[in-house]
Amino acid sequence: MTRISRRGLLTTGAAAGVLAASGLPLRAQAKRGGRLRAALSGANTSDSWDARTHSDLFMIASAQGSVFDNLTEVGADGTLKGELATSWEATPDAKTWTFNLRQGVTFHNGKAFGADDVIASLQMHVAEGAKSAAKPIIESIVEMKKITDHQVQFTLEAGNADFPYLLSDYHLLMYPAGQIEEAIAKGIGTGLYKVQSFEPGVRMVATRVDSHYKDGDAGFFDEIEYIAVNDNTARMNALLTGQVDAINRIDLKTEALLKANPMVRIQEVSCNQQYTFPMLTNVAPFNDVNVRRALKFAINRQEMVDKILLGHGRVGNDTPIGPANQYFAADMEQNSYDPDKAKFYLKEAGLSSLDIDLSASSAAFEGAVDAAQLYQASAKSAGININVVQEPADGYWSNVWLKKPFCACYWSGRATEDWMFSSAYEEGVPWNDTQWGREDSERFQDLLVEARAELDPAKRREMYTEMQQILRTDGGVVLPMFANYVQAVSNKIANPEKVGNLWQMDNARMAERWWTA
């Protein structure tokens, strides 16, 4: 099998309408040539080509979306397809997976790609001292076996029906075996674009590779330039003045300025991007489930959607599984703003009032500080006094997230339930930003393992629904809203009718999927 379907195909809304109305060419008419310049957020001076460290858009788009490849790729329509793998099959228990690899592929330095590269690239994530968010995925593999130069077999410690999806994770890029340090230093992959220059936290320039295996299907620009612009006003100005062709994460408050420009169009993509307030469940007072419940009823979710997202999203229910997921529990009772219920749970915790700090920064999401202040105002009625600590954007992900007991955060969501839960809610994983574990819910952790190996869709739905209910009631994340991806593109650039909704900017693959109009 080479393709797996899932629920929730993307519609581009206004973007598709503008594209059709303007008569811009569709994918079938895409031609090679031109240059893509994009101003992107999420860059840091500590950025490198080591995918184990990647966490935000700038490096995801530069690495997975341009210079490197994975074994599998999530398409714009949500289906899974082969990238460096051409096909795969599993034993009936989903425990042993055999992948057939693409032949005739070379790295940018001329080395041929094969099974040895796959094994070496995956073993990086479990090497001694390695800090990789994808470590839990690779730790679940008990044996990696080279069958032939172009066939590799993985045996898992337990069955996993979603395993091919996990190999599309942006951390799991393919590097040349025996040359990994050099590949990290220089950016040597098998992707459509070869690095010409790279200044961490500043910019990346790459040129199109000739005779690539994706010729005719992807990679239409001759050159790409990604400029690191973490400030949203600066990104918007760069687009409006013609310095760049595309930007991510527009400032919703100034959306009208972009709409008024006839040379620019806005892409709005409904997705599972979630704006959250995680609390460390192993730190007082958040180790008390009744305090967590009080905080869930002390937030006005609809007000957040109206005032922070300006309607560009929907209310969340304290679980990371959204409508784009196959097993989204749409009928689950909604946590809503109820100061009296919040007071009740405070009383259950033995408290008459609560004083806490909430760290926030625009690095977490656009409007995070304003959102924290709205939370502060709504919680007051419940006797919860929130002190909003405005943190600097620079260093937020290394100094605040995972370290401060209560903070603002965002997640892009994941294509499958297990991928999302095992990234952020499985006990002990690096990005578990609430330290949620067996002490909080043994049942949740057991279900996570059981559901992963279950092949019956009806049984999986039951399990994932129960897990969503556990998080809604007892979890350490307050998830008030799902935010649409709202990004802007010059009319000099064309894109397909379907734009990916897994990550920003067409799954961060605009360099592969878009072209010069």
SEPALUM-966145 format. One record per residue (C-alpha): residue in one letter; y, z, x. Coordinates in steps of 0.1 Angstrom, whole numbers, plus 5000, padded with zeros to 4 digits. Example, Ala and Ser with C-alpha at 12.3 -4.5 7.8 and 13.67 -1.06 7.14 Angstrom:
BEGIN
code  py  pz  px
a  4955  5078  5123
s  4989  5071  5137
REM end
This chain:
BEGIN
code  py  pz  px
m  5000  5000  5000
t  5035  4993  5012
r  5058  5003  4983
i  5061  5035  4962
s  5083  5036  4932
r  5101  5067  4918
r  5123  5074  4889
g  5160  5071  4889
l  5171  5037  4902
l  5207  5034  4912
t  5234  5017  4892
t  5266  5011  4911
g  5289  5013  4880
a  5324  5002  4888
a  5314  4988  4922
a  5290  4963  4906
g  5315  4953  4880
v  5343  4947  4906
l  5318  4927  4927
a  5309  4904  4898
a  5344  4901  4885
s  5358  4891  4919
g  5331  4865  4924
l  5321  4880  4958
p  5288  4866  4971
l  5256  4884  4963
r  5229  4892  4988
a  5212  4858  4987
q  5244  4842  5000
a  5250  4867  5028
k  5257  4850  5061
r  5258  4863  5097
g  5292  4869  5113
g  5322  4892  5114
r  5328  4928  5122
l  5324  4960  5102
r  5349  4988  5109
a  5342  5021  5091
a  5360  5055  5093
l  5334  5082  5087
s  5334  5119  5085
g  5308  5143  5099
a  5314  5137  5136
n  5314  5163  5163
t  5322  5163  5201
s  5286  5176  5206
d  5270  5145  5190
s  5243  5126  5209
w  5215  5101  5204
d  5190  5130  5200
a  5181  5126  5163
r  5168  5162  5163
t  5204  5173  5162
h  5217  5149  5136
s  5231  5166  5105
d  5260  5145  5090
l  5270  5110  5082
f  5286  5097  5114
m  5254  5101  5135
i  5230  5092  5106
a  5249  5059  5101
s  5251  5053  5138
a  5215  5061  5146
q  5191  5056  5117
g  5214  5031  5100
s  5221  5009  5131
v  5206  5016  5165
f  5172  5031  5157
d  5143  5026  5132
n  5118  5048  5113
l  5083  5041  5103
t  5094  5039  5066
e  5127  5033  5048
v  5139  5043  5014
g  5154  5012  4998
a  5186  5011  4978
d  5166  5011  4946
g  5147  5043  4956
t  5114  5025  4965
l  5097  5033  4998
k  5091  5003  5021
g  5078  4998  5056
e  5102  4996  5085
l  5083  4999  5118
a  5051  5004  5097
t  5039  4975  5077
s  5014  4994  5055
w  4996  5027  5051
e  4967  5042  5033
a  4954  5077  5027
t  4921  5094  5020
p  4916  5106  4984
d  4928  5141  4993
a  4960  5127  5009
k  4951  5146  5041
t  4945  5117  5065
w  4970  5088  5066
t  4965  5056  5086
f  4996  5035  5094
n  4996  4999  5105
l  5025  4992  5129
r  5047  4961  5131
q  5038  4938  5160
g  5062  4919  5182
v  5089  4946  5181
t  5108  4955  5213
f  5132  4983  5222
h  5167  4973  5233
n  5156  4977  5270
g  5127  4952  5265
k  5098  4977  5261
a  5073  4967  5235
f  5069  4991  5205
g  5035  5005  5197
a  5014  5035  5187
d  5022  5055  5219
d  5059  5054  5210
v  5052  5068  5175
i  5032  5097  5188
a  5057  5105  5216
s  5086  5103  5191
l  5071  5126  5166
q  5059  5151  5192
m  5095  5156  5204
h  5101  5177  5172
v  5075  5203  5181
a  5081  5204  5218
e  5087  5238  5233
g  5123  5249  5226
a  5130  5219  5204
k  5155  5226  5175
s  5148  5200  5149
a  5152  5202  5111
a  5122  5179  5109
k  5100  5203  5128
p  5082  5215  5096
i  5072  5179  5088
i  5056  5174  5122
e  5041  5209  5124
s  5020  5200  5093
i  5002  5173  5114
v  4972  5188  5131
e  4962  5155  5148
m  4979  5123  5158
k  4955  5096  5169
k  4961  5062  5184
i  4935  5039  5168
t  4948  5007  5184
d  4981  4997  5200
h  4994  4990  5165
q  4976  5015  5143
v  4980  5053  5143
q  4963  5080  5122
f  4977  5113  5111
t  4955  5142  5099
l  4975  5169  5080
e  4967  5206  5077
a  4968  5201  5039
g  4971  5171  5016
n  5006  5157  5011
a  5011  5129  4985
d  5047  5124  4998
f  5039  5121  5035
p  5051  5084  5039
y  5084  5094  5023
l  5089  5122  5048
l  5086  5097  5077
s  5118  5081  5065
d  5137  5113  5074
y  5167  5105  5096
h  5155  5129  5123
l  5122  5110  5128
l  5135  5080  5147
m  5113  5060  5171
y  5120  5063  5208
p  5102  5045  5238
a  5074  5067  5252
g  5080  5077  5287
q  5117  5068  5285
i  5129  5092  5258
e  5155  5110  5280
e  5170  5077  5290
a  5169  5065  5253
i  5188  5096  5242
a  5213  5092  5270
k  5220  5055  5263
g  5210  5050  5226
i  5179  5028  5231
g  5162  5020  5199
t  5146  4991  5180
g  5174  4988  5154
l  5195  4958  5144
y  5224  4969  5166
k  5226  4976  5204
v  5250  5003  5217
q  5280  4989  5236
s  5300  5022  5238
f  5297  5057  5224
e  5322  5085  5227
p  5308  5116  5209
g  5331  5127  5181
v  5353  5096  5186
r  5337  5062  5181
m  5306  5041  5184
v  5306  5003  5190
a  5274  4982  5187
t  5265  4945  5186
r  5239  4926  5167
v  5205  4921  5184
d  5192  4885  5184
s  5157  4876  5172
h  5152  4909  5153
y  5123  4914  5130
k  5147  4919  5101
d  5165  4886  5106
g  5174  4870  5072
d  5169  4903  5053
a  5194  4926  5070
g  5220  4930  5097
f  5247  4904  5089
f  5276  4916  5111
d  5280  4905  5147
e  5296  4938  5156
i  5301  4973  5141
e  5326  4999  5150
y  5323  5034  5135
i  5354  5056  5140
a  5351  5094  5137
v  5378  5105  5112
n  5370  5139  5097
d  5403  5142  5078
n  5401  5125  5044
t  5438  5116  5042
a  5436  5099  5076
r  5405  5080  5065
m  5423  5068  5034
n  5454  5057  5053
a  5432  5038  5078
l  5417  5018  5049
l  5450  5012  5031
t  5466  5000  5063
g  5438  4976  5072
q  5427  4995  5103
v  5391  4999  5088
d  5370  4981  5062
a  5352  5011  5046
i  5355  5049  5043
n  5333  5076  5029
r  5342  5107  5009
i  5376  5097  4994
d  5401  5124  4984
l  5396  5124  4946
k  5431  5136  4941
t  5446  5104  4956
e  5420  5081  4940
a  5448  5064  4921
l  5464  5051  4953
l  5432  5033  4963
k  5427  5019  4928
a  5463  5005  4928
n  5455  4985  4959
p  5440  4951  4950
m  5424  4947  4984
v  5403  4978  4980
r  5375  4987  4956
i  5359  5020  4949
q  5321  5026  4949
e  5309  5055  4928
v  5273  5063  4930
s  5255  5089  4909
c  5232  5109  4931
n  5217  5143  4940
q  5245  5153  4964
q  5251  5190  4957
y  5279  5213  4964
t  5266  5248  4969
f  5273  5285  4978
p  5243  5298  4997
m  5239  5335  5003
l  5215  5351  5029
t  5189  5369  5008
n  5179  5391  5037
v  5215  5405  5040
a  5229  5432  5017
p  5241  5430  4990
f  5225  5395  4985
n  5190  5409  4991
d  5193  5424  4956
v  5181  5398  4930
n  5204  5413  4904
v  5235  5408  4926
r  5224  5371  4929
r  5220  5368  4892
a  5254  5384  4886
l  5270  5358  4909
k  5253  5329  4891
f  5269  5340  4858
a  5303  5347  4874
i  5311  5310  4881
n  5326  5285  4857
r  5306  5254  4865
q  5324  5230  4841
e  5358  5240  4855
m  5345  5231  4890
v  5334  5196  4878
d  5367  5191  4861
k  5391  5204  4888
i  5372  5198  4920
l  5353  5167  4912
l  5378  5155  4887
g  5349  5145  4865
h  5331  5126  4893
g  5298  5145  4889
r  5279  5169  4867
v  5272  5206  4862
g  5244  5220  4884
n  5219  5247  4875
d  5212  5265  4907
t  5183  5243  4917
p  5185  5213  4942
i  5164  5190  4920
g  5186  5165  4902
p  5183  5137  4877
a  5174  5112  4904
n  5142  5132  4912
q  5110  5123  4894
y  5102  5159  4883
f  5137  5170  4873
a  5135  5198  4847
a  5161  5184  4823
d  5152  5208  4795
m  5155  5240  4815
e  5179  5266  4801
q  5214  5262  4817
n  5230  5291  4837
s  5265  5292  4823
y  5297  5312  4828
d  5292  5346  4812
p  5312  5375  4826
d  5294  5400  4804
k  5260  5389  4817
a  5273  5391  4852
k  5285  5427  4845
f  5251  5435  4831
y  5233  5424  4863
l  5258  5442  4884
k  5249  5474  4865
e  5212  5466  4870
a  5220  5466  4907
g  5236  5500  4904
l  5271  5487  4908
s  5302  5489  4887
s  5320  5463  4909
l  5314  5442  4940
d  5335  5432  4970
i  5323  5403  4991
d  5336  5376  5015
l  5331  5339  5008
s  5336  5315  5038
a  5348  5280  5030
s  5362  5249  5047
s  5368  5213  5040
a  5339  5206  5064
a  5316  5219  5038
f  5328  5195  5011
e  5362  5181  5000
g  5379  5208  4979
a  5356  5236  4991
v  5384  5261  4996
d  5399  5253  4962
a  5364  5257  4947
a  5360  5291  4964
q  5393  5301  4949
l  5382  5290  4914
y  5351  5311  4919
q  5373  5340  4930
a  5393  5337  4898
s  5363  5334  4874
a  5344  5362  4890
k  5372  5387  4887
s  5365  5391  4850
a  5330  5403  4859
g  5343  5429  4883
i  5333  5408  4913
n  5361  5406  4939
i  5357  5376  4962
n  5377  5375  4994
v  5380  5338  5003
v  5378  5333  5041
q  5392  5299  5051
e  5372  5288  5081
p  5383  5260  5106
a  5365  5227  5100
d  5357  5223  5137
g  5325  5242  5144
y  5319  5251  5108
w  5282  5240  5108
s  5275  5258  5141
n  5296  5290  5136
v  5295  5296  5098
w  5266  5279  5080
l  5234  5298  5085
k  5253  5327  5100
k  5279  5340  5075
p  5262  5358  5046
f  5280  5338  5018
c  5296  5304  5024
a  5303  5269  5010
c  5279  5241  5018
y  5267  5206  5007
w  5233  5189  5006
s  5227  5152  5001
g  5195  5159  4981
r  5162  5143  4990
a  5141  5115  4975
t  5112  5138  4966
e  5109  5174  4953
d  5087  5185  4982
w  5111  5170  5008
m  5140  5189  4993
f  5121  5222  4989
s  5105  5221  5023
s  5138  5213  5040
a  5157  5242  5026
y  5135  5266  5007
e  5102  5269  5026
e  5099  5302  5045
g  5109  5299  5081
v  5123  5263  5082
p  5154  5258  5104
w  5177  5247  5075
n  5167  5275  5050
d  5203  5285  5045
t  5194  5314  5022
q  5165  5328  5043
w  5145  5324  5010
g  5109  5334  5016
r  5078  5353  5004
e  5097  5386  5000
d  5119  5368  4975
s  5091  5349  4957
e  5055  5347  4968
r  5048  5325  4938
f  5074  5299  4949
q  5060  5296  4984
d  5024  5293  4970
l  5035  5266  4945
l  5052  5247  4973
v  5020  5243  4992
e  4999  5236  4961
a  5022  5210  4946
r  5025  5191  4979
a  4987  5184  4979
e  4984  5178  4941
l  4979  5142  4932
d  4979  5146  4894
p  5015  5138  4882
a  5012  5161  4851
k  5001  5191  4872
r  5028  5184  4898
r  5054  5183  4870
e  5043  5217  4858
m  5045  5232  4893
y  5079  5217  4902
t  5093  5228  4868
e  5082  5264  4875
m  5097  5263  4910
q  5130  5251  4896
q  5129  5279  4870
i  5123  5305  4898
l  5153  5293  4918
r  5176  5291  4888
t  5168  5327  4880
d  5162  5344  4914
g  5172  5320  4941
g  5199  5326  4967
v  5219  5295  4961
v  5247  5292  4935
l  5247  5254  4928
p  5275  5247  4904
m  5278  5209  4906
f  5263  5176  4916
a  5289  5154  4931
n  5288  5116  4929
y  5293  5097  4962
v  5328  5082  4959
q  5336  5059  4988
a  5359  5029  4993
v  5355  4994  5007
s  5378  4965  5016
n  5374  4933  4996
k  5368  4917  5030
i  5333  4933  5028
a  5306  4925  5003
n  5276  4945  4993
p  5245  4941  4971
e  5245  4951  4934
k  5224  4981  4942
v  5238  5006  4966
g  5215  5034  4979
n  5220  5070  4965
l  5200  5090  4990
w  5228  5093  5015
q  5265  5083  5015
m  5274  5047  5023
d  5243  5029  5010
n  5219  5054  5025
a  5241  5053  5056
r  5228  5017  5061
m  5259  4997  5054
a  5256  4980  5088
e  5223  4966  5077
r  5229  4959  5041
w  5265  4947  5037
w  5282  4915  5050
t  5315  4898  5055
a  5328  4884  5021
REM end
